[in-house]
Amino acid sequence: MTQDRPGIVNCALYVAGRRVRDIGIDEIGAALKQEDSFVWLGLYEPDEELMRRVQQQFGLHDLAVEDAHKAHQRPKVETFDDSLFVVLRTAQIIDGSAHFGETHVFVGARYVVSVRHGASQSYRPARAACEAAPHLLEKGTGFVLYALMDFVVDHYFPVAEALEDQLTALEDGIFSGHFDRASTEAIYAIKRDLVELRRAVAPIVDMCSALMGFRMALVPGPIKPYFRDVQDHALHISEAIDAMREMLSTALQVNLSLASMRQNDVTKALAGWGAILAVPTMVFGVYGMNFENMPELHWHYGYETIVALTGAACLLLHRRLKRAGWL
C-alpha cells in the first residue's frame, strides 16, 4: 500500500502488462513518459486537495473531478476527448442490510484512476487478477476497466443472495402464522434494498453496450467480449431482482390477507362469546327485576331449573357456533 498520504490506497507503474514498482503522486508525470506503460492509482474518499493534485498529474476534466469528489452520481459512462469517466455503484451486506457506495473510474491511454466512496470492497483482488494475466493487461487500460466493472458486478451476487435468504425466511414466518407489523416492515425494508440494488445494476447493461460500441483505442476489439460477459452477469442479477420484487409484492398481499383473516377470526370469536353471554344476561336480568308477582319466584325447584336451562342453552349455542367456525 502506498503511504504517500491518507486517501491513497495504491499507486503503481505498469510496463508491458507487468507491474514495475510503486510510485508516489509526484512521480506520476515522469512515469507516464515511459513507453508502453500506464499508471494505476487507487483512492478511497480523497479530500479536495488530493483530487486537485491527481487532476493536475493526469489532466482530468473539471466536471469529472467534481463528480468524483462529491459522489452521489448515477451509474454512467462519459467520454472526455480521449478519456473515459465511469461511475459504478457498489453494494455490500453489513449487519444484515444492504449498504451502497460509489466508485468513479478515470480511464486514459496511460492511466487508470479509481476513486471509492462509501461501502465497497477493496479492489486488491481485482488488481491481483489483472497482474496474474499480463498478456491481457498489456492490451491497455481498457482491460483494467473491465476488471473493475466485473469485480463490482460479481459482488452484487452475494447481496442478492442475502436478500433472497431474508425473503425466504420472511415467507416461512408468514405462512407459519408469525405475521405482524414487523413482517410488513421487513418486507418494505427488503423491497427498498432491492430497488437500490436494481438502480445500481440496471444501468450497467447499457454501459457495457456503449463500451462495446466505442471506436476508441481505450477499448480495443479483443477486450470488448469481456464487457459482454459483465453485461450478461448484470442481466442475470436484474432478472433475479425483478423476480424477488414480484415475490415481495405477493408476500405483502398474503401477509395483509392473513392479518385480515386473523382479525376476522378474533372478531367472530368475540361475537360468538358475546352471543353466549347474552343468554344468561337476559335470563338473570329478567329474574333480577324484583317484581312481587312473578310466577316462578315461589317455586321450590325454580333456581335449579333456571340455572340448568340457562347452562343448556349456552352449551347448545356454543356447540353450534363451534361447528360454524366462530369459536
C-alpha positions in Angstrom: 0.0 0.0 0.0 1.3 3.4 -0.9 1.7 5.6 2.2 2.1 8.9 0.3 -0.8 10.4 2.2 -4.3 9.4 3.5 -6.7 8.6 0.7 -4.2 6.8 -1.5 -4.7 3.1 -1.5 -2.2 2.1 -4.2 -0.3 3.7 -7.0 1.8 1.6 -9.3 3.5 1.7 -12.7 2.9 -1.0 -15.2 5.1 -1.6 -18.3 4.2 -4.1 -21.0 1.4 -5.6 -18.8 3.6 -6.1 -15.8 3.9 -4.2 -12.5 7.2 -2.5 -12.2 7.1 -0.6 -9.0 5.0 1.6 -6.6 5.3 5.3 -7.2 4.3 8.5 -5.4 1.9 11.2 -6.7 4.8 13.5 -7.7 6.4 10.7 -9.8 3.4 10.2 -12.0 4.3 12.8 -14.6 7.7 11.2 -15.3 6.3 7.7 -15.2 3.7 8.5 -17.9 6.5 9.3 -20.3 7.8 5.8 -20.4 6.9 3.7 -23.5 4.2 1.1 -23.3 3.4 2.0 -19.7 0.4 3.2 -17.6 -0.2 4.1 -14.0 -3.0 2.6 -11.9 -3.9 4.8 -8.9 -6.5 3.7 -6.3 -8.0 6.3 -4.0 -10.5 6.0 -1.1 -12.6 9.1 -0.2 -9.8 11.5 -1.1 -10.1 15.1 0.1 -10.4 18.0 -2.4 -6.7 18.9 -2.2 -5.7 15.4 -3.2 -8.2 15.3 -6.0 -6.7 18.5 -7.4 -3.2 17.1 -7.3 -4.4 14.0 -9.1 -6.2 16.2 -11.7 -3.0 18.1 -12.4 -0.9 14.9 -12.8 -3.3 13.2 -15.2 -5.1 16.2 -16.8 -8.5 15.1 -15.7 -11.6 17.1 -16.8 -13.1 19.5 -14.2 -16.6 18.2 -14.4 -15.5 14.6 -13.9 -13.3 15.6 -11.0 -16.2 17.5 -9.4 -18.5 14.4 -9.7 -15.8 12.1 -8.3 -15.2 14.3 -5.3 -18.9 14.9 -4.4 -20.1 11.4 -5.3 -23.9 10.8 -5.3 -23.9 10.1 -9.0 -25.9 7.7 -11.0 -24.1 4.9 -12.8 -22.9 6.2 -16.2 -20.1 6.3 -18.7 -19.0 9.6 -20.3 -16.3 10.5 -22.8 -14.0 13.5 -22.4 -11.8 13.9 -25.5 -9.6 10.7 -25.5 -10.6 9.6 -22.0 -13.5 7.9 -20.2 -15.2 8.6 -16.9 -17.2 5.7 -15.5 -19.4 5.8 -12.4 -20.3 2.5 -10.7 -22.4 1.8 -7.6 -21.0 -0.7 -5.2 -23.1 -2.9 -2.8 -22.3 -4.7 0.4 -24.2 -6.5 3.2 -23.4 -5.0 6.6 -25.3 -6.2 9.7 -27.9 -7.9 7.6 -28.8 -4.9 5.5 -27.6 -3.7 2.1 -25.3 -0.6 2.0 -24.3 1.1 -1.1 -21.3 3.2 -2.2 -19.8 4.6 -5.4 -16.7 4.1 -7.5 -15.5 6.6 -10.1 -13.1 5.4 -12.7 -11.0 7.7 -14.9 -9.5 5.9 -17.9 -6.9 7.2 -20.3 -4.4 5.7 -22.6 -1.7 5.9 -19.9 -3.7 5.8 -16.6 -6.5 4.4 -14.6 -7.7 6.2 -11.5 -10.3 4.6 -9.3 -12.0 6.6 -6.5 -14.1 4.7 -4.0 -16.7 6.2 -1.7 -18.8 4.5 1.0 -19.5 0.8 1.3 -17.3 -1.2 -1.1 -14.8 -4.0 -1.2 -11.1 -3.3 -1.7 -10.0 -3.7 -5.3 -6.9 -5.5 -4.3 -8.3 -8.9 -5.6 -9.1 -7.2 -9.0 -5.6 -5.8 -9.2 -4.1 -9.2 -8.4 -6.2 -10.8 -11.0 -5.1 -8.3 -13.6 -1.4 -8.8 -12.6 -1.8 -12.5 -12.9 -2.8 -12.1 -16.6 -0.1 -9.8 -18.1 -1.0 -11.0 -21.7 -4.3 -9.3 -21.2 -3.1 -6.4 -19.1 -0.6 -5.4 -21.8 -3.6 -4.7 -24.1 -4.1 -1.5 -22.1 -6.2 0.3 -19.5 -9.4 -1.0 -21.1 -8.8 -4.4 -19.5 -8.4 -2.7 -16.1 -11.7 -1.0 -16.6 -13.3 -4.4 -17.4 -11.7 -6.0 -14.3 -13.1 -3.2 -12.0 -16.6 -3.5 -13.5 -16.5 -7.3 -13.3 -15.4 -7.1 -9.7 -18.2 -4.7 -8.8 -20.9 -6.7 -10.6 -19.7 -10.0 -9.1 -20.2 -8.5 -5.6 -23.8 -7.9 -6.4 -24.4 -11.6 -6.3 -23.8 -12.1 -2.5 -26.0 -9.1 -1.9 -28.8 -10.5 -4.0 -28.4 -13.9 -2.4 -28.6 -12.4 1.1 -31.8 -10.5 0.3 -33.2 -13.7 -1.2 -32.4 -15.6 2.0 -34.2 -12.8 4.0 -37.2 -13.1 1.7 -37.3 -16.9 2.2 -37.1 -16.6 5.9 -39.8 -14.0 5.9 -42.1 -16.2 3.7 -41.6 -19.1 6.1 -42.6 -16.9 9.0 -45.7 -15.6 7.3 -47.0 -19.0 6.3 -46.3 -20.4 9.7 -48.6 -17.9 11.3 -45.9 -15.5 12.6 -47.1 -12.3 10.9 -47.4 -8.9 12.4 -46.4 -5.3 11.9 -42.7 -6.3 12.0 -43.3 -8.6 9.0 -44.7 -5.8 6.9 -41.8 -3.5 7.9 -39.3 -6.2 6.9 -41.0 -6.6 3.5 -40.6 -2.9 2.9 -37.0 -2.9 4.0 -36.1 -5.7 1.6 -38.0 -4.0 -1.2 -36.2 -0.8 -0.6 -32.8 -2.6 -0.8 -33.9 -4.3 -4.0 -34.9 -1.0 -5.5 -31.4 0.4 -4.7 -29.7 -2.7 -6.0 -31.6 -2.5 -9.3 -30.7 1.1 -9.6 -27.1 0.1 -9.3 -27.3 -2.9 -11.7 -29.7 -1.9 -14.5 -27.5 1.0 -16.0 -24.5 -1.4 -16.3 -26.3 -3.2 -19.1 -26.4 -0.1 -21.3 -23.0 1.0 -20.1 -21.5 -2.3 -21.4 -23.3 -1.9 -24.7 -21.9 1.6 -25.0 -18.3 0.5 -24.2 -18.6 -2.4 -26.8 -19.8 0.1 -29.4 -17.0 2.7 -28.8 -14.4 3.1 -31.6 -11.8 4.2 -29.1 -8.3 2.8 -28.7 -9.1 2.5 -24.9 -11.5 -0.3 -25.7 -9.7 -2.4 -28.3 -11.5 -5.2 -30.1 -10.0 -8.1 -28.1 -11.3 -6.5 -24.9 -14.9 -5.9 -26.0 -16.1 -9.6 -25.5 -15.1 -9.2 -21.8 -17.6 -6.4 -21.4 -20.3 -8.7 -22.9 -19.6 -11.1 -20.0 -20.1 -8.3 -17.5 -23.4 -7.4 -19.3 -24.6 -11.0 -19.0 -23.9 -11.0 -15.3 -25.8 -7.7 -14.9 -28.8 -9.0 -16.8 -28.8 -12.2 -14.6 -28.9 -10.1 -11.5 -31.6 -7.8 -12.9 -33.8 -10.7 -13.7 -33.3 -12.1 -10.2 -34.1 -8.8 -8.6 -37.3 -8.5 -10.7 -38.4 -12.0 -9.6 -37.8 -11.1 -6.0 -39.7 -7.9 -6.2 -42.7 -9.8 -7.6 -42.4 -12.3 -4.7 -42.2 -9.5 -2.2 -45.4 -8.0 -3.6 -47.1 -11.4 -3.3 -45.7 -11.8 0.2 -47.1 -8.4 1.2 -50.5 -9.2 -0.2 -50.5 -12.6 1.6 -49.4 -11.0 4.8 -52.1 -8.4 4.7 -54.7 -11.1 3.8 -53.7 -13.4 6.6 -53.7 -10.5 9.1 -57.2 -9.6 7.9 -58.3 -13.2 8.2 -56.9 -13.4 11.7 -58.7 -10.2 12.7 -61.9 -11.6 11.3 -61.4 -14.8 13.4 -60.9 -12.7 16.5 -64.0 -10.7 15.7 -66.1 -13.8 15.1 -64.8 -15.3 18.4 -65.7 -12.2 20.3 -69.1 -12.1 18.7 -69.7 -15.8 19.5 -68.8 -15.4 23.1 -70.9 -12.3 23.3 -73.9 -14.2 22.0 -73.3 -17.0 24.6 -73.1 -14.5 27.4 -76.2 -12.8 26.2 -78.3 -15.8 27.2 -77.6 -15.7 31.0 -77.5 -12.0 30.9 -81.1 -11.9 29.6 -82.4 -14.6 31.9 -80.7 -13.3 35.1 -81.7 -9.8 34.1 -85.4 -10.8 34.0 -85.2 -12.5 37.4 -83.3 -9.7 38.9 -86.2 -7.1 38.4 -87.6 -8.0 41.8 -91.3 -7.9 40.9 -93.6 -9.2 43.6 -96.0 -11.1 41.2 -93.6 -13.4 39.3 -94.9 -17.0 39.0 -91.6 -18.7 39.3 -90.4 -16.8 42.4 -92.1 -19.1 44.9 -91.4 -22.4 43.0 -89.4 -24.9 45.1 -87.2 -26.0 42.1 -87.2 -22.7 40.3 -83.5 -21.8 40.9 -82.1 -25.2 39.9 -84.4 -25.3 36.8 -83.4 -21.8 35.6 -79.7 -22.4 36.0 -79.9 -25.8 34.2 -81.9 -24.4 31.3 -79.6 -21.4 31.0 -76.5 -23.7 31.0 -78.1 -26.0 28.5 -78.9 -23.1 26.2 -75.3 -21.7 26.5 -73.9 -25.2 25.8 -76.1 -25.7 22.8 -75.2 -22.3 21.4 -71.5 -22.9 22.0 -71.7 -26.2 20.0 -73.5 -24.6 17.1 -71.0 -21.7 16.9 -68.1 -24.1 17.1 -69.4 -26.1 14.2 -69.9 -22.9 12.2 -66.2 -22.0 12.8 -66.9 -19.0 15.0 -65.2 -20.4 18.1 
